Amino acid sequence: MDHNQSPRNFRELEGATCSLEGYNPLCGDRVILAVKLEDGVIADIGFQGVGCAISKASASMMTESVKGKTQEEADELFEAFHQMITRPHEGGHDPEKLGDLEALSGVAEYPTRVKCVMLGWHTLRGALRGQHETVATEK
């Protein structure tokens, strides 16, 4: 709840090297993510938008988790988080790697909320891969 009420990195980011919009048409969540890369490292990251508590909290926690990581490390974290949320009963995710993100694991029990929790993550992945078209959870 704290990340929803006081989201970290919820701001416009000046000097971003890549940015992308993400949209969940099922519930109207919308996020604009901006990343500043320096030598392949996420030096800074910010997001803006509107959405449910889960969407906002997840984006906030994601920004904290990837700041200071390389693009490869961020992608590995995406995979671990995605595994935890979409295939929780298969195991395979590393709780130590996920750290505080493990607090969002319960979302996996609510399939309608999975897209909310993943929106910021898919938007980050698209931005880091140079995507320009809005990331939509229904595509």
N, CA, C and O atoms as a GROMACS GRO file, in nm:
protein
  556
    1MET      N    1   0.082  -0.121   0.000
    1MET     CA    2   0.000   0.000   0.000
    1MET      C    3   0.086   0.126   0.000
    1MET      O    4   0.049   0.228  -0.058
    2ASP      N    5   0.200   0.117   0.066
    2ASP     CA    6   0.288   0.234   0.073
    2ASP      C    7   0.333   0.279  -0.067
    2ASP      O    8   0.339   0.398  -0.094
    3HIS      N    9   0.364   0.183  -0.154
    3HIS     CA   10   0.409   0.218  -0.289
    3HIS      C   11   0.296   0.277  -0.373
    3HIS      O   12   0.321   0.350  -0.468
    4ASN      N   13   0.172   0.246  -0.340
    4ASN     CA   14   0.059   0.308  -0.408
    4ASN      C   15   0.038   0.450  -0.358
    4ASN      O   16   0.017   0.542  -0.437
    5GLN      N   17   0.043   0.468  -0.227
    5GLN     CA   18   0.016   0.599  -0.169
    5GLN      C   19   0.132   0.697  -0.187
    5GLN      O   20   0.112   0.817  -0.201
    6SER      N   21   0.254   0.644  -0.187
    6SER     CA   22   0.374   0.727  -0.206
    6SER      C   23   0.467   0.661  -0.306
    6SER      O   24   0.574   0.612  -0.270
    7PRO      N   25   0.426   0.659  -0.433
    7PRO     CA   26   0.507   0.587  -0.532
    7PRO      C   27   0.644   0.650  -0.549
    7PRO      O   28   0.659   0.772  -0.555
    8ARG      N   29   0.744   0.564  -0.558
    8ARG     CA   30   0.880   0.609  -0.579
    8ARG      C   31   0.900   0.635  -0.729
    8ARG      O   32   0.843   0.566  -0.813
    9ASN      N   33   0.980   0.735  -0.758
    9ASN     CA   34   1.015   0.770  -0.896
    9ASN      C   35   0.893   0.809  -0.980
    9ASN      O   36   0.896   0.796  -1.103
   10PHE      N   37   0.787   0.854  -0.917
   10PHE     CA   38   0.666   0.899  -0.986
   10PHE      C   39   0.688   1.045  -1.024
   10PHE      O   40   0.655   1.137  -0.949
   11ARG      N   41   0.744   1.063  -1.143
   11ARG     CA   42   0.783   1.197  -1.188
   11ARG      C   43   0.821   1.194  -1.334
   11ARG      O   44   0.848   1.088  -1.392
   12GLU      N   45   0.822   1.312  -1.393
   12GLU     CA   46   0.874   1.325  -1.529
   12GLU      C   47   1.025   1.320  -1.518
   12GLU      O   48   1.084   1.380  -1.429
   13LEU      N   49   1.087   1.249  -1.608
   13LEU     CA   50   1.232   1.233  -1.606
   13LEU      C   51   1.294   1.317  -1.717
   13LEU      O   52   1.271   1.290  -1.835
   14GLU      N   53   1.370   1.416  -1.679
   14GLU     CA   54   1.440   1.499  -1.776
   14GLU      C   55   1.559   1.422  -1.833
   14GLU      O   56   1.626   1.349  -1.760
   15GLY      N   57   1.584   1.438  -1.961
   15GLY     CA   58   1.701   1.377  -2.023
   15GLY      C   59   1.691   1.228  -2.045
   15GLY      O   60   1.793   1.160  -2.055
   16ALA      N   61   1.570   1.176  -2.054
   16ALA     CA   62   1.553   1.032  -2.076
   16ALA      C   63   1.608   0.992  -2.212
   16ALA      O   64   1.596   1.066  -2.309
   17THR      N   65   1.670   0.876  -2.217
   17THR     CA   66   1.722   0.824  -2.344
   17THR      C   67   1.620   0.736  -2.413
   17THR      O   68   1.630   0.712  -2.534
   18CYS      N   69   1.521   0.686  -2.339
   18CYS     CA   70   1.412   0.610  -2.400
   18CYS      C   71   1.288   0.623  -2.311
   18CYS      O   72   1.297   0.638  -2.190
   19SER      N   73   1.174   0.619  -2.376
   19SER     CA   74   1.049   0.626  -2.302
   19SER      C   75   0.941   0.553  -2.382
   19SER      O   76   0.954   0.532  -2.502
   20LEU      N   77   0.836   0.515  -2.312
   20LEU     CA   78   0.730   0.441  -2.377
   20LEU      C   79   0.603   0.449  -2.292
   20LEU      O   80   0.608   0.463  -2.170
   21GLU      N   81   0.491   0.440  -2.360
   21GLU     CA   82   0.362   0.439  -2.292
   21GLU      C   83   0.310   0.296  -2.287
   21GLU      O   84   0.326   0.219  -2.381
   22GLY      N   85   0.248   0.262  -2.175
   22GLY     CA   86   0.182   0.133  -2.160
   22GLY      C   87   0.037   0.154  -2.123
   22GLY      O   88   0.004   0.250  -2.052
   23TYR      N   89  -0.050   0.066  -2.171
   23TYR     CA   90  -0.194   0.084  -2.150
   23TYR      C   91  -0.261  -0.052  -2.128
   23TYR      O   92  -0.234  -0.148  -2.201
   24ASN      N   93  -0.348  -0.058  -2.030
   24ASN     CA   94  -0.428  -0.177  -2.002
   24ASN      C   95  -0.573  -0.140  -2.028
   24ASN      O   96  -0.637  -0.080  -1.942
   25PRO      N   97  -0.627  -0.173  -2.145
   25PRO     CA   98  -0.763  -0.133  -2.179
   25PRO      C   99  -0.871  -0.201  -2.094
   25PRO      O  100  -0.984  -0.153  -2.089
   26LEU      N  101  -0.837  -0.310  -2.027
   26LEU     CA  102  -0.936  -0.378  -1.942
   26LEU      C  103  -0.978  -0.292  -1.824
   26LEU      O  104  -1.096  -0.291  -1.785
   27CYS      N  105  -0.883  -0.221  -1.766
   27CYS     CA  106  -0.919  -0.141  -1.648
   27CYS      C  107  -0.880   0.006  -1.662
   27CYS      O  108  -0.909   0.086  -1.573
   28GLY      N  109  -0.815   0.042  -1.772
   28GLY     CA  110  -0.782   0.182  -1.795
   28GLY      C  111  -0.648   0.226  -1.740
   28GLY      O  112  -0.614   0.344  -1.750
   29ASP      N  113  -0.570   0.136  -1.681
   29ASP     CA  114  -0.437   0.173  -1.632
   29ASP      C  115  -0.353   0.225  -1.748
   29ASP      O  116  -0.354   0.169  -1.858
   30ARG      N  117  -0.280   0.333  -1.722
   30ARG     CA  118  -0.194   0.393  -1.824
   30ARG      C  119  -0.066   0.439  -1.754
   30ARG      O  120  -0.072   0.506  -1.651
   31VAL      N  121   0.047   0.404  -1.811
   31VAL     CA  122   0.175   0.443  -1.754
   31VAL      C  123   0.265   0.496  -1.865
   31VAL      O  124   0.266   0.443  -1.977
   32ILE      N  125   0.340   0.599  -1.834
   32ILE     CA  126   0.443   0.650  -1.924
   32ILE      C  127   0.574   0.634  -1.848
   32ILE      O  128   0.594   0.693  -1.742
   33LEU      N  129   0.662   0.555  -1.904
   33LEU     CA  130   0.787   0.521  -1.839
   33LEU      C  131   0.902   0.587  -1.914
   33LEU      O  132   0.906   0.584  -2.037
   34ALA      N  133   0.994   0.646  -1.841
   34ALA     CA  134   1.111   0.710  -1.901
   34ALA      C  135   1.236   0.657  -1.832
   34ALA      O  136   1.240   0.643  -1.710
   35VAL      N  137   1.338   0.629  -1.914
   35VAL     CA  138   1.462   0.569  -1.863
   35VAL      C  139   1.580   0.650  -1.914
   35VAL      O  140   1.585   0.692  -2.030
   36LYS      N  141   1.676   0.672  -1.825
   36LYS     CA  142   1.801   0.735  -1.864
   36LYS      C  143   1.910   0.628  -1.853
   36LYS      O  144   1.944   0.582  -1.744
   37LEU      N  145   1.963   0.591  -1.970
   37LEU     CA  146   2.070   0.491  -1.976
   37LEU      C  147   2.205   0.561  -1.986
   37LEU      O  148   2.221   0.659  -2.059
   38GLU      N  149   2.300   0.510  -1.911
   38GLU     CA  150   2.438   0.558  -1.919
   38GLU      C  151   2.528   0.436  -1.926
   38GLU      O  152   2.536   0.360  -1.830
   39ASP      N  153   2.595   0.419  -2.037
   39ASP     CA  154   2.683   0.304  -2.058
   39ASP      C  155   2.613   0.171  -2.032
   39ASP      O  156   2.670   0.080  -1.971
   40GLY      N  157   2.488   0.160  -2.079
   40GLY     CA  158   2.413   0.036  -2.066
   40GLY      C  159   2.354   0.011  -1.929
   40GLY      O  160   2.300  -0.097  -1.904
   41VAL      N  161   2.363   0.109  -1.840
   41VAL     CA  162   2.310   0.097  -1.704
   41VAL      C  163   2.192   0.192  -1.688
   41VAL      O  164   2.194   0.305  -1.738
   42ILE      N  165   2.090   0.147  -1.620
   42ILE     CA  166   1.974   0.232  -1.591
   42ILE      C  167   2.015   0.329  -1.481
   42ILE      O  168   2.009   0.296  -1.362
   43ALA      N  169   2.057   0.447  -1.521
   43ALA     CA  170   2.106   0.548  -1.427
   43ALA      C  171   1.990   0.614  -1.354
   43ALA      O  172   2.003   0.652  -1.237
   44ASP      N  173   1.877   0.629  -1.422
   44ASP     CA  174   1.759   0.689  -1.360
   44ASP      C  175   1.636   0.640  -1.434
   44ASP      O  176   1.642   0.599  -1.549
   45ILE      N  177   1.524   0.644  -1.364
   45ILE     CA  178   1.399   0.596  -1.421
   45ILE      C  179   1.284   0.669  -1.352
   45ILE      O  180   1.289   0.695  -1.232
   46GLY      N  181   1.183   0.700  -1.428
   46GLY     CA  182   1.066   0.766  -1.372
   46GLY      C  183   0.941   0.721  -1.446
   46GLY      O  184   0.948   0.675  -1.560
   47PHE      N  185   0.828   0.734  -1.379
   47PHE     CA  186   0.702   0.700  -1.445
   47PHE      C  187   0.594   0.796  -1.402
   47PHE      O  188   0.601   0.858  -1.295
   48GLN      N  189   0.495   0.807  -1.487
   48GLN     CA  190   0.376   0.887  -1.460
   48GLN      C  191   0.258   0.806  -1.508
   48GLN      O  192   0.274   0.709  -1.581
   49GLY      N  193   0.141   0.846  -1.469
   49GLY     CA  194   0.022   0.781  -1.521
   49GLY      C  195  -0.086   0.766  -1.416
   49GLY      O  196  -0.077   0.820  -1.305
   50VAL      N  197  -0.187   0.693  -1.455
   50VAL     CA  198  -0.300   0.665  -1.367
   50VAL      C  199  -0.330   0.517  -1.372
   50VAL      O  200  -0.313   0.451  -1.475
   51GLY      N  201  -0.374   0.466  -1.260
   51GLY     CA  202  -0.407   0.324  -1.257
   51GLY      C  203  -0.447   0.279  -1.119
   51GLY      O  204  -0.449   0.357  -1.024
   52CYS      N  205  -0.477   0.153  -1.111
   52CYS     CA  206  -0.518   0.093  -0.984
   52CYS      C  207  -0.398   0.086  -0.890
   52CYS      O  208  -0.284   0.109  -0.930
   53ALA      N  209  -0.426   0.053  -0.766
   53ALA     CA  210  -0.322   0.044  -0.663
   53ALA      C  211  -0.215  -0.058  -0.701
   53ALA      O  212  -0.096  -0.034  -0.679
   54ILE      N  213  -0.255  -0.171  -0.757
   54ILE     CA  214  -0.159  -0.275  -0.793
   54ILE      C  215  -0.067  -0.227  -0.904
   54ILE      O  216   0.055  -0.248  -0.898
   55SER      N  217  -0.122  -0.165  -1.004
   55SER     CA  218  -0.043  -0.116  -1.116
   55SER      C  219   0.059  -0.012  -1.070
   55SER      O  220   0.176  -0.018  -1.107
   56LYS      N  221   0.014   0.082  -0.990
   56LYS     CA  222   0.102   0.188  -0.944
   56LYS      C  223   0.209   0.135  -0.849
   56LYS      O  224   0.326   0.172  -0.861
   57ALA      N  225   0.170   0.048  -0.757
   57ALA     CA  226   0.267  -0.008  -0.662
   57ALA      C  227   0.372  -0.091  -0.735
   57ALA      O  228   0.491  -0.084  -0.704
   58SER      N  229   0.328  -0.171  -0.831
   58SER     CA  230   0.421  -0.254  -0.906
   58SER      C  231   0.520  -0.169  -0.984
   58SER      O  232   0.640  -0.198  -0.985
   59ALA      N  233   0.472  -0.065  -1.051
   59ALA     CA  234   0.561   0.023  -1.127
   59ALA      C  235   0.660   0.092  -1.034
   59ALA      O  236   0.778   0.106  -1.067
   60SER      N  237   0.614   0.135  -0.918
   60SER     CA  238   0.701   0.199  -0.820
   60SER      C  239   0.811   0.104  -0.773
   60SER      O  240   0.928   0.139  -0.770
   61MET      N  241   0.771  -0.017  -0.737
   61MET     CA  242   0.868  -0.116  -0.690
   61MET      C  243   0.965  -0.156  -0.801
   61MET      O  244   1.083  -0.178  -0.777
   62MET      N  245   0.913  -0.164  -0.923
   62MET     CA  246   0.998  -0.197  -1.037
   62MET      C  247   1.106  -0.092  -1.057
   62MET      O  248   1.222  -0.126  -1.078
   63THR      N  249   1.068   0.036  -1.051
   63THR     CA  250   1.166   0.142  -1.074
   63THR      C  251   1.278   0.135  -0.969
   63THR      O  252   1.395   0.155  -1.001
   64GLU      N  253   1.241   0.106  -0.846
   64GLU     CA  254   1.344   0.093  -0.743
   64GLU      C  255   1.434  -0.027  -0.769
   64GLU      O  256   1.555  -0.022  -0.745
   65SER      N  257   1.375  -0.134  -0.817
   65SER     CA  258   1.449  -0.258  -0.836
   65SER      C  259   1.547  -0.254  -0.953
   65SER      O  260   1.652  -0.318  -0.948
   66VAL      N  261   1.514  -0.179  -1.058
   66VAL     CA  262   1.601  -0.181  -1.177
   66VAL      C  263   1.702  -0.067  -1.181
   66VAL      O  264   1.798  -0.072  -1.258
   67LYS      N  265   1.682   0.034  -1.100
   67LYS     CA  266   1.775   0.148  -1.102
   67LYS      C  267   1.914   0.099  -1.062
   67LYS      O  268   1.932   0.034  -0.959
   68GLY      N  269   2.013   0.132  -1.146
   68GLY     CA  270   2.150   0.091  -1.120
   68GLY      C  271   2.186  -0.043  -1.183
   68GLY      O  272   2.301  -0.087  -1.176
   69LYS      N  273   2.089  -0.108  -1.245
   69LYS     CA  274   2.114  -0.237  -1.310
   69LYS      C  275   2.142  -0.217  -1.459
   69LYS      O  276   2.101  -0.118  -1.519
   70THR      N  277   2.212  -0.314  -1.516
   70THR     CA  278   2.232  -0.312  -1.660
   70THR      C  279   2.102  -0.354  -1.727
   70THR      O  280   2.011  -0.403  -1.662
   71GLN      N  281   2.095  -0.332  -1.858
   71GLN     CA  282   1.977  -0.374  -1.932
   71GLN      C  283   1.959  -0.526  -1.921
   71GLN      O  284   1.846  -0.575  -1.909
   72GLU      N  285   2.067  -0.600  -1.925
   72GLU     CA  286   2.061  -0.746  -1.914
   72GLU      C  287   2.009  -0.787  -1.776
   72GLU      O  288   1.925  -0.876  -1.765
   73GLU      N  289   2.057  -0.722  -1.671
   73GLU     CA  290   2.010  -0.753  -1.536
   73GLU      C  291   1.862  -0.720  -1.521
   73GLU      O  292   1.788  -0.793  -1.456
   74ALA      N  293   1.819  -0.608  -1.580
   74ALA     CA  294   1.677  -0.570  -1.575
   74ALA      C  295   1.592  -0.674  -1.648
   74ALA      O  296   1.482  -0.707  -1.603
   75ASP      N  297   1.642  -0.724  -1.759
   75ASP     CA  298   1.569  -0.826  -1.834
   75ASP      C  299   1.560  -0.956  -1.753
   75ASP      O  300   1.456  -1.022  -1.754
   76GLU      N  301   1.666  -0.993  -1.684
   76GLU     CA  302   1.664  -1.112  -1.598
   76GLU      C  303   1.564  -1.094  -1.484
   76GLU      O  304   1.494  -1.188  -1.448
   77LEU      N  305   1.558  -0.974  -1.428
   77LEU     CA  306   1.462  -0.946  -1.322
   77LEU      C  307   1.320  -0.952  -1.376
   77LEU      O  308   1.230  -1.002  -1.308
   78PHE      N  309   1.298  -0.900  -1.498
   78PHE     CA  310   1.168  -0.912  -1.562
   78PHE      C  311   1.128  -1.058  -1.571
   78PHE      O  312   1.016  -1.094  -1.533
   79GLU      N  313   1.217  -1.143  -1.619
   79GLU     CA  314   1.186  -1.286  -1.635
   79GLU      C  315   1.151  -1.351  -1.502
   79GLU      O  316   1.056  -1.428  -1.493
   80ALA      N  317   1.228  -1.320  -1.397
   80ALA     CA  318   1.202  -1.377  -1.265
   80ALA      C  319   1.066  -1.330  -1.211
   80ALA      O  320   0.991  -1.409  -1.155
   81PHE      N  321   1.037  -1.202  -1.228
   81PHE     CA  322   0.910  -1.146  -1.180
   81PHE      C  323   0.794  -1.206  -1.259
   81PHE      O  324   0.692  -1.244  -1.202
   82HIS      N  325   0.810  -1.213  -1.392
   82HIS     CA  326   0.706  -1.268  -1.478
   82HIS      C  327   0.677  -1.414  -1.442
   82HIS      O  328   0.562  -1.456  -1.437
   83GLN      N  329   0.782  -1.490  -1.416
   83GLN     CA  330   0.766  -1.630  -1.374
   83GLN      C  331   0.686  -1.638  -1.244
   83GLN      O  332   0.595  -1.719  -1.231
   84MET      N  333   0.720  -1.552  -1.147
   84MET     CA  334   0.652  -1.553  -1.018
   84MET      C  335   0.504  -1.521  -1.034
   84MET      O  336   0.420  -1.581  -0.966
   85ILE      N  337   0.471  -1.428  -1.122
   85ILE     CA  338   0.333  -1.382  -1.138
   85ILE      C  339   0.251  -1.474  -1.228
   85ILE      O  340   0.133  -1.498  -1.200
   86THR      N  341   0.310  -1.524  -1.335
   86THR     CA  342   0.231  -1.599  -1.433
   86THR      C  343   0.239  -1.750  -1.417
   86THR      O  344   0.152  -1.822  -1.465
   87ARG      N  345   0.344  -1.800  -1.351
   87ARG     CA  346   0.359  -1.944  -1.333
   87ARG      C  347   0.403  -1.975  -1.190
   87ARG      O  348   0.506  -2.039  -1.170
   88PRO      N  349   0.326  -1.931  -1.092
   88PRO     CA  350   0.370  -1.942  -0.952
   88PRO      C  351   0.386  -2.086  -0.903
   88PRO      O  352   0.468  -2.112  -0.816
   89HIS      N  353   0.310  -2.176  -0.957
   89HIS     CA  354   0.314  -2.313  -0.908
   89HIS      C  355   0.425  -2.395  -0.971
   89HIS      O  356   0.450  -2.508  -0.931
   90GLU      N  357   0.492  -2.338  -1.070
   90GLU     CA  358   0.606  -2.405  -1.133
   90GLU      C  359   0.734  -2.380  -1.055
   90GLU      O  360   0.834  -2.448  -1.076
   91GLY      N  361   0.730  -2.283  -0.964
   91GLY     CA  362   0.852  -2.248  -0.894
   91GLY      C  363   0.950  -2.186  -0.991
   91GLY      O  364   0.910  -2.126  -1.090
   92GLY      N  365   1.075  -2.200  -0.963
   92GLY     CA  366   1.176  -2.151  -1.055
   92GLY      C  367   1.216  -2.006  -1.036
   92GLY      O  368   1.320  -1.964  -1.087
   93HIS      N  369   1.136  -1.928  -0.963
   93HIS     CA  370   1.179  -1.791  -0.940
   93HIS      C  371   1.262  -1.787  -0.812
   93HIS      O  372   1.240  -1.865  -0.720
   94ASP      N  373   1.354  -1.695  -0.808
   94ASP     CA  374   1.448  -1.684  -0.697
   94ASP      C  375   1.404  -1.571  -0.604
   94ASP      O  376   1.420  -1.454  -0.639
   95PRO      N  377   1.349  -1.605  -0.487
   95PRO     CA  378   1.303  -1.501  -0.394
   95PRO      C  379   1.413  -1.402  -0.355
   95PRO      O  380   1.386  -1.284  -0.333
   96GLU      N  381   1.537  -1.450  -0.347
   96GLU     CA  382   1.646  -1.358  -0.313
   96GLU      C  383   1.671  -1.258  -0.425
   96GLU      O  384   1.700  -1.141  -0.399
   97LYS      N  385   1.660  -1.302  -0.549
   97LYS     CA  386   1.678  -1.214  -0.664
   97LYS      C  387   1.567  -1.108  -0.667
   97LYS      O  388   1.591  -0.993  -0.702
   98LEU      N  389   1.446  -1.149  -0.631
   98LEU     CA  390   1.331  -1.060  -0.637
   98LEU      C  391   1.325  -0.963  -0.520
   98LEU      O  392   1.270  -0.854  -0.533
   99GLY      N  393   1.379  -0.999  -0.407
   99GLY     CA  394   1.378  -0.911  -0.291
   99GLY      C  395   1.237  -0.867  -0.254
   99GLY      O  396   1.148  -0.951  -0.239
  100ASP      N  397   1.217  -0.737  -0.238
  100ASP     CA  398   1.087  -0.682  -0.198
  100ASP      C  399   0.976  -0.709  -0.298
  100ASP      O  400   0.858  -0.705  -0.263
  101LEU      N  401   1.013  -0.737  -0.423
  101LEU     CA  402   0.912  -0.767  -0.525
  101LEU      C  403   0.831  -0.892  -0.491
  101LEU      O  404   0.720  -0.909  -0.540
  102GLU      N  405   0.886  -0.977  -0.408
  102GLU     CA  406   0.818  -1.098  -0.364
  102GLU      C  407   0.685  -1.064  -0.296
  102GLU      O  408   0.593  -1.146  -0.294
  103ALA      N  409   0.673  -0.944  -0.242
  103ALA     CA  410   0.549  -0.901  -0.176
  103ALA      C  411   0.431  -0.900  -0.273
  103ALA      O  412   0.316  -0.906  -0.230
  104LEU      N  413   0.458  -0.892  -0.403
  104LEU     CA  414   0.352  -0.890  -0.504
  104LEU      C  415   0.313  -1.030  -0.553
  104LEU      O  416   0.229  -1.042  -0.642
  105SER      N  417   0.372  -1.133  -0.498
  105SER     CA  418   0.349  -1.269  -0.546
  105SER      C  419   0.202  -1.312  -0.534
  105SER      O  420   0.156  -1.393  -0.615
  106GLY      N  421   0.131  -1.260  -0.437
  106GLY     CA  422  -0.010  -1.297  -0.419
  106GLY      C  423  -0.099  -1.257  -0.534
  106GLY      O  424  -0.208  -1.313  -0.550
  107VAL      N  425  -0.056  -1.163  -0.615
  107VAL     CA  426  -0.135  -1.120  -0.730
  107VAL      C  427  -0.158  -1.236  -0.826
  107VAL      O  428  -0.257  -1.238  -0.899
  108ALA      N  429  -0.067  -1.331  -0.827
  108ALA     CA  430  -0.079  -1.447  -0.916
  108ALA      C  431  -0.209  -1.523  -0.894
  108ALA      O  432  -0.256  -1.593  -0.984
  109GLU      N  433  -0.266  -1.511  -0.776
  109GLU     CA  434  -0.390  -1.582  -0.743
  109GLU      C  435  -0.514  -1.511  -0.800
  109GLU      O  436  -0.625  -1.562  -0.788
  110TYR      N  437  -0.494  -1.394  -0.859
  110TYR     CA  438  -0.605  -1.316  -0.914
  110TYR      C  439  -0.577  -1.286  -1.062
  110TYR      O  440  -0.523  -1.180  -1.094
  111PRO      N  441  -0.611  -1.377  -1.151
  111PRO     CA  442  -0.576  -1.364  -1.293
  111PRO      C  443  -0.615  -1.231  -1.356
  111PRO      O  444  -0.546  -1.182  -1.446
  112THR      N  445  -0.724  -1.171  -1.312
  112THR     CA  446  -0.765  -1.044  -1.372
  112THR      C  447  -0.670  -0.930  -1.334
  112THR      O  448  -0.670  -0.825  -1.399
  113ARG      N  449  -0.589  -0.949  -1.231
  113ARG     CA  450  -0.497  -0.845  -1.185
  113ARG      C  451  -0.355  -0.863  -1.238
  113ARG      O  452  -0.270  -0.775  -1.221
  114VAL      N  453  -0.328  -0.977  -1.302
  114VAL     CA  454  -0.194  -1.004  -1.352
  114VAL      C  455  -0.150  -0.896  -1.452
  114VAL      O  456  -0.035  -0.852  -1.450
  115LYS      N  457  -0.241  -0.853  -1.538
  115LYS     CA  458  -0.206  -0.750  -1.636
  115LYS      C  459  -0.177  -0.616  -1.568
  115LYS      O  460  -0.094  -0.538  -1.616
  116CYS      N  461  -0.243  -0.591  -1.457
  116CYS     CA  462  -0.217  -0.468  -1.382
  116CYS      C  463  -0.074  -0.468  -1.327
  116CYS      O  464  -0.001  -0.370  -1.339
  117VAL      N  465  -0.036  -0.579  -1.265
  117VAL     CA  466   0.095  -0.587  -1.202
  117VAL      C  467   0.208  -0.592  -1.303
  117VAL      O  468   0.321  -0.552  -1.273
  118MET      N  469   0.179  -0.642  -1.424
  118MET     CA  470   0.283  -0.656  -1.528
  118MET      C  471   0.294  -0.535  -1.621
  118MET      O  472   0.391  -0.527  -1.697
  119LEU      N  473   0.200  -0.442  -1.617
  119LEU     CA  474   0.199  -0.331  -1.712
  119LEU      C  475   0.330  -0.253  -1.714
  119LEU      O  476   0.389  -0.233  -1.820
  120GLY      N  477   0.375  -0.208  -1.600
  120GLY     CA  478   0.500  -0.132  -1.594
  120GLY      C  479   0.619  -0.212  -1.643
  120GLY      O  480   0.708  -0.158  -1.709
  121TRP      N  481   0.620  -0.341  -1.610
  121TRP     CA  482   0.730  -0.428  -1.652
  121TRP      C  483   0.735  -0.445  -1.804
  121TRP      O  484   0.842  -0.436  -1.864
  122HIS      N  485   0.620  -0.469  -1.864
  122HIS     CA  486   0.617  -0.483  -2.010
  122HIS      C  487   0.654  -0.350  -2.077
  122HIS      O  488   0.717  -0.350  -2.183
  123THR      N  489   0.616  -0.240  -2.016
  123THR     CA  490   0.650  -0.109  -2.071
  123THR      C  491   0.801  -0.086  -2.062
  123THR      O  492   0.862  -0.035  -2.156
  124LEU      N  493   0.861  -0.123  -1.950
  124LEU     CA  494   1.006  -0.112  -1.935
  124LEU      C  495   1.077  -0.196  -2.040
  124LEU      O  496   1.170  -0.149  -2.106
  125ARG      N  497   1.034  -0.320  -2.055
  125ARG     CA  498   1.098  -0.409  -2.153
  125ARG      C  499   1.089  -0.348  -2.294
  125ARG      O  500   1.187  -0.349  -2.369
  126GLY      N  501   0.973  -0.297  -2.329
  126GLY     CA  502   0.957  -0.235  -2.460
  126GLY      C  503   1.046  -0.113  -2.478
  126GLY      O  504   1.107  -0.096  -2.584
  127ALA      N  505   1.054  -0.030  -2.375
  127ALA     CA  506   1.137   0.090  -2.383
  127ALA      C  507   1.284   0.053  -2.402
  127ALA      O  508   1.354   0.112  -2.484
  128LEU      N  509   1.330  -0.045  -2.325
  128LEU     CA  510   1.471  -0.085  -2.334
  128LEU      C  511   1.503  -0.152  -2.467
  128LEU      O  512   1.619  -0.154  -2.509
  129ARG      N  513   1.403  -0.205  -2.533
  129ARG     CA  514   1.424  -0.268  -2.663
  129ARG      C  515   1.398  -0.173  -2.780
  129ARG      O  516   1.401  -0.213  -2.896
  130GLY      N  517   1.373  -0.047  -2.748
  130GLY     CA  518   1.356   0.054  -2.852
  130GLY      C  519   1.220   0.056  -2.918
  130GLY      O  520   1.203   0.112  -3.026
  131GLN      N  521   1.122  -0.004  -2.852
  131GLN     CA  522   0.986  -0.003  -2.907
  131GLN      C  523   0.929   0.138  -2.902
  131GLN      O  524   0.958   0.214  -2.810
  132HIS      N  525   0.849   0.173  -3.002
  132HIS     CA  526   0.789   0.307  -3.008
  132HIS      C  527   0.638   0.302  -2.998
  132HIS      O  528   0.576   0.402  -2.960
  133GLU      N  529   0.578   0.192  -3.030
  133GLU     CA  530   0.433   0.178  -3.024
  133GLU      C  531   0.388   0.146  -2.881
  133GLU      O  532   0.454   0.069  -2.812
  134THR      N  533   0.279   0.205  -2.839
  134THR     CA  534   0.227   0.182  -2.704
  134THR      C  535   0.216   0.034  -2.673
  134THR      O  536   0.166  -0.044  -2.754
  135VAL      N  537   0.263  -0.003  -2.555
  135VAL     CA  538   0.250  -0.140  -2.508
  135VAL      C  539   0.107  -0.154  -2.456
  135VAL      O  540   0.065  -0.080  -2.368
  136ALA      N  541   0.033  -0.250  -2.510
  136ALA     CA  542  -0.104  -0.274  -2.465
  136ALA      C  543  -0.114  -0.417  -2.414
  136ALA      O  544  -0.064  -0.510  -2.478
  137THR      N  545  -0.178  -0.434  -2.301
  137THR     CA  546  -0.187  -0.566  -2.241
  137THR      C  547  -0.276  -0.660  -2.320
  137THR      O  548  -0.277  -0.781  -2.294
  138GLU      N  549  -0.350  -0.608  -2.415
  138GLU     CA  550  -0.442  -0.693  -2.494
  138GLU      C  551  -0.387  -0.730  -2.630
  138GLU      O  552  -0.460  -0.784  -2.714
  139LYS      N  553  -0.259  -0.702  -2.655
  139LYS     CA  554  -0.199  -0.737  -2.785
  139LYS      C  555  -0.122  -0.865  -2.771
  139LYS      O  556  -0.063  -0.912  -2.868
   0.00000   0.00000   0.00000
